[in-house]
Amino acid sequence: MGFDDLARHMAARDKRTLSTGSADEIVVDAAKANRRMARSRDLILGPLLIVGGIVGCVFVFLLYKDALFPTPNRLRPPDTTRPLPLGLAVAALIMLGVGARQTIRGLRGRSS
């Protein structure tokens, strides 16, 4: 509501804006531009989060594989007291979920 009032005020105040359209048209154009920018942001952020989530999941998989099935390495002493990164696994899965949601939202907005 505040944006509508501000657009009407600016349209009434600026003579150049009055020549291009009414305040309602400016509000509609601004809403379209906002939706277009949100779709672009979703289509950029979504795949980045998906890639980050996949990289995180692979990293966590390698850490769990090494912790559960250690391979003998004469250069490194055996260390069984390392805590497993459960928070990293949860963060990677959340990144995958949010990235998929953002990508789907961006693609859905693009088609309509």
ZIZIGI-V822220 format. One record per run of one state. SS is the DSSP state (@ for helix, = for strand, . for the rest). FROM is the first residue (numbers start at 1). TO is the last residue. Records with the same first field share a line. If there is no record, write none. Layout:
SS->FROM-TO ; FROM-TO
This chain:
.->1-1 ; 14-14 ; 21-22 ; 69-85 ; 112-112
@->2-13 ; 15-20 ; 23-68 ; 86-111
